[in-house]
Amino acid sequence: MASKKGIIITIIILASITAASFLLWIVPQENPATLVVSDYENYLEGVKKIHQVLQESIETEFQNLLDGNTSPDEYISITEVTTSQVTAQISEFVTSKPTEEWQNSYITYMEAMKKFNEYIIETKVAANMLKVGQIDAETLQNIESLRLEIQELIKKSDELRP
């Protein structure tokens, strides 16, 4: 059985994606969307907080998967929702058009988000392995390597801030 925290986080994620999908449906597609950002620091901080919640959620659910508290199918569903949200965040980065002084920090953080998507995909591979047997050590090592790489990119992004 999934934890209450995991279920609540999953519901919040699903609601956010549904709202974002609805907005994309309403907004005319002829005009290229641009996100107007005037406070680049606060925008980046907001994205970092969303990323932190998503990462904590995935790490918690992955541990629940390893402990047998979440089924592989439940975990795979969670990863699909989270991947969609991360992809939406990356798209916002692309359309935010930061000033030149913020570009390196933004680009580096966007790379961290892309690595986070790779991390999620690798944990999904592990869940599929668990469905048919057990997870091999190489996959677990890849997951940990990606997690560390994400942290390094976030640290680098922070160092590149003006």
WOTATA-V910069 format. One record per residue. N is the residue number from 0. RES is the residue in one small letter. PSI is psi as a letter, one per 30 degrees, with the letter a starting at -180 (NA if undefined). Layout:
N;RES;PSI  N;RES;PSI
This chain:
0;m;k  1;a;l  2;s;l  3;k;e  4;k;e  5;g;e  6;i;e  7;i;e  8;i;e  9;t;e  10;i;e  11;i;e  12;i;e  13;l;e  14;a;e  15;s;e  16;i;e  17;t;e  18;a;e  19;a;e  20;s;e  21;f;e  22;l;e  23;l;e  24;w;e  25;i;e  26;v;k  27;p;k  28;q;f  29;e;e  30;n;k  31;p;k  32;a;k  33;t;k  34;l;k  35;v;j  36;v;k  37;s;f  38;d;i  39;y;e  40;e;e  41;n;e  42;y;e  43;l;e  44;e;e  45;g;e  46;v;e  47;k;e  48;k;e  49;i;e  50;h;e  51;q;e  52;v;e  53;l;e  54;q;e  55;e;e  56;s;e  57;i;e  58;e;e  59;t;e  60;e;e  61;f;e  62;q;e  63;n;e  64;l;e  65;l;e  66;d;f  67;g;g  68;n;f  69;t;k  70;s;l  71;p;e  72;d;e  73;e;e  74;y;e  75;i;e  76;s;e  77;i;e  78;t;e  79;e;e  80;v;e  81;t;e  82;t;e  83;s;e  84;q;e  85;v;e  86;t;e  87;a;e  88;q;e  89;i;e  90;s;e  91;e;e  92;f;e  93;v;e  94;t;f  95;s;f  96;k;i  97;p;l  98;t;l  99;e;e  100;e;f  101;w;f  102;q;e  103;n;e  104;s;e  105;y;e  106;i;e  107;t;e  108;y;e  109;m;e  110;e;e  111;a;e  112;m;e  113;k;e  114;k;e  115;f;e  116;n;e  117;e;e  118;y;e  119;i;e  120;i;e  121;e;e  122;t;e  123;k;e  124;v;e  125;a;e  126;a;e  127;n;e  128;m;e  129;l;e  130;k;e  131;v;g  132;g;c  133;q;l  134;i;k  135;d;l  136;a;e  137;e;e  138;t;e  139;l;e  140;q;e  141;n;e  142;i;e  143;e;e  144;s;e  145;l;e  146;r;e  147;l;e  148;e;e  149;i;e  150;q;e  151;e;e  152;l;e  153;i;e  154;k;e  155;k;e  156;s;e  157;d;e  158;e;f  159;l;f  160;r;k  161;p;NA
